[in-house]
Amino acid sequence: MSTQQPRQHPFGNRSKPEGKTLPWPDPALSRRGLVFTGSAAVTAAAAGCSFFSTDPEGEGGGGDKGPEAPMLAERVEAGDLPPVEERLPKEPLVVTATESIGAYGGTWTSAITGSADGPWLWRTVNDGHLLERSREWDEILPNIATSLEPNEDASEFTVVLREGVKWSDGEPLTTADVEFAYNSVALNPELTQGFPTELSSTDGTPAVLEIVDDYTFTVRFSGPKPLFREDMAVGVSGQRFTMYPRHYLEQFHVDFNPNADQEAIDAGFDGWVARFTSLGNLFNFQWENAELPSLLPWICKKPISDADYALFERNPYYWKVDEEGSQLPYLDEVRFNIIADVETMFAHAINGDYDFHSRHFNDNSHRADAVDNEGNGNYTVVDLESTYSTDMNIAFNMNHENAALRAVFQDKQFRVAMSHAIDRQELIDVLWNRVGEPAQAAPRPESRFYDEAFDTQYLEFDPDLANQVLDEAGYTTGSDGVRTAADGTRLEFTAAVADDALLGTVWINALDMIVDMWAAVGVQLHVGSQPRENWQNLVNEGDFDLTVWTGDGGHIDETNSVYWYMAAGPGGGAFFARQWSELYTAGATVDPLIVEPPAAITEQWDLYDQFKSEPDEAARDEIFKQILAIAKEEFFAIGTVRGQGAWAVVTNRLKNVGGSMPENPSYGTPGPAAPEQWYIDEN
C-alpha cells in the first residue's frame, strides 16, 4: 500500500471505512498502455506517401492537393511564411481520415448565441491537450505530448512534448511555456483562484514541476495520481500546460515586466491581473484576442465580442497532417454567426445554412421539423448518443442559508415524496414527443455502473403515497392547502432555471407542469427563469431553493462528472450541495451558516480519495460502486425523463464527420471526431 499521508479535511482526518480493504496490484501491471511514443505517427506516415508528397496514392477528395493549403502556399511564395516542412514539427501527428482523404478549401459555418457561448467553440475549434481521446472514447492517444510515462506507483509522470510544434506565430512550443503556465499562472493565486484539482495531489497539495530539457518535464505528486493521464486528455485539464505562450504573455505579467501594472492601468484596465486575464485567460482568450498565439487548427481573426459573427482562419503552423503528409486542417475557415434567438438560429439550420451544428435547438421539440426539411436544406439529421442520466435532474439546495429550508431539503423523505409526486409519463407525452422513459439521476443502462434499482427507485407517480410520506414526515397541510414543517416553515419554493440553455424551454415548461403536480400534495412551486449568466451566479453563490440541469455523469463521464452522486465534481460541484462540494474540492473553511456534512457525504469523500489514488482500474470501479451505493441510499437528487437524445444537422457537402457520436460535455462533441480532417465536397 502507498505510504501517502491521509488528506487533511475541515472535519478531521477521514480513514478508509473498516471492512473495505481494497487490493493494490503490482504497479508494473497498472502501467500498461500509459506510454506513448512518436512511433505511431512515423508508422502511419510510412504507410502512405512521404510527408511532403504531391502525388497522393489514396482515393477520396484529396486529388493532387499538395502538402499545404493553396492560401498558405501563396504566402510562402510571397515570402510571408517559411516552407511547410519548416512549419511542421519533427514528427507531425498523423490523423487517419474517417472516410476519405480530403481537399483544401471552404468555410464551416455554425452559430453561437454570443460571448457567453464559449463552450461551443471549446467543442469545435479547440485542440492542444497533452493527450487526446479517440473518437470512440475508448483510447487515450498522443497529441501535443508524444509520451506520458508514470513511475512505479503513478506518483510521478514524465512528459515529452512533440518536438518542433510551433505557436501560430511561428515561435516554438517548449518547456519554457510549460514552466510559465504552471509556475506563473496555475500557482499564482491572483490568476488562478482555486488550484486546479487535476494538478493537485490527492492530499490537496500542488504537484511539483521539474523541467528536464526543452521538450521533457516531470510532474510529481505526493502520492499516486493514476488518473492524471485521463485528466490530460480532456477539456481545460489537458491544456493547463500548453495554452499559455510565454513569449507573448510575459509582457503582461508583473513577475516578468515590473511596469506591467502601470501599463495595464494606462491601457484602461484595473491592473495587470485584469489585463492578463482579458488577454490570456484559458477560458476565453482564444475567442477574444486575435493577437494571442495559439496551437488550435483555426485561430481567431474576428473575436466573438463582435456583433455579427466570429471568424477563425487556418493556423499556418498547425502540427497535424493527413495520411499523405499534407498539413491539416482542410477547411480554410470556421465562421460562427452570432444569433441570440434560438428559434432564429433553428430557422437558419433548416434552411441549410450550417455545415455542422449540435447546440441550442437540437432537442425533441425541434427534431421533427429538422427531419422534415432535410431535403430542402440539403443536410442530414444525425442522431447523437445520449450520455445523460436524464434530460432534467432536480436538485434541492441542501446548503441553503435559511436553516429551516435547509432542514427540509436535507430530509430524504421530503425528496422521496417530491419524486413520487411527478407524473413523468405526462411530461414525456406533452414535452418529449412521447419518446422517453422515466429515470432517476443514476448511471444509464449502457454504463458499466448501471444499477436498475437505483435507476428506477421512487419513479412511480403516486400522489397518495407522496401525501402519506409527507404526513408521516411531519409536514402538515394548512388552510390554504400548502404544507408546513413542524417549525411552521411553508413548503413554498422557487426553482431557478436558465432559460437560454440547450433544454431551457423544455425545462421551464416541465417545471410549469410540475407546479400543478406538487400543488396536489401541498407544495407550492414557483418557476424563476432567467438568463444563464444570472442563473449561474445564483447557483455559484448558493442563493436558490432548487434548480435543474442535465444529468451529466450518466455514461462515459460517470467517475468525473460526479456532482449528481456526491458533493464534489467539476464546475463548482453538486447542485444539491455547493458549499459541501467546495469543502472537498477547495478545502474551504466551513460557512457558519452551513452545518457539518453528514457521515454519508464524508464517507463518499474518503472513497473518492481512494478512487483517485488506486492504480488498478477494476479496483477503482469497485470503489466507485460503493460511492454510487451511498448515492442510491441517500437519494440526493431527483431524475425525470431520459429522452431520445440530441442530434446534429450535418450538411451533405461536409465529409469525414463519420455519423453518430456521443453527446457529452466531457467528450466535447464533436471534438473527438477530429474536425481538422473534415472537408467540403460540392459534388
Buried (B, 14 or more C-beta within 10 A) or exposed (E): EBEBEBBEBEEEEBEBEEEEEBEBEEBEEBBEEBEBEBEBBEEBBEEBBEBBBBEBEBEBBBEEBBBBBEBBBEBBEEEEBBEBEEBBBEBBBBBEBBBBBBBBBBBBBBBBBBBBBBEBBBBBBBBBBBBBBEBEBEEBEBBBBBBBBBBEBBBBBBBBBBBBBBBBBEBBBBBBBBBBBBEBBBBBEEBBEEBBBBBBBBBBBBBEBBBEEEBBBBBBBBBBBBBBBBBBBBBBBBBBBBBBBBBBBBBBBBEEBEEBBEBBBEEEBEBBBBBBBBBBBBEBBBBBBBEBBBBBBBBBEBBBEEEEBBBBBBBBBBBBBBBBBBBBBBBBBBBBBBBEEBEEBBBBBBEBBBBBBBBBBBBBBBBEEBEEBBEEBEBBBBBBBBBBBBBBBBBBBBBBBEEBBBBBBBBEBBBBBBBBBBBBBBBBEEBBBEEBBBBBBBBBEEBEBBBEEBBBBBBEBBBEBBBBBBBEBBBEBEEEEBBBBEEEBBBBBBBBBBBBBBBBBBBBBBBBBBBEBBBEBBBBBEBBBBEBEBBBEBBEEBEBBBBBBBBBBBBBBBBBBBBBBBBBBBBBBBBBBBBBBBBBBBBBEBBEEBBEBEEBBBBBBBBBBBBBBBBBEEBBBBBBBBBBBBBBEBBBBBBBBBBBBBBBBBBBBBBBBBEBBBBBBBBBBBBBBBBBBBBBBEE
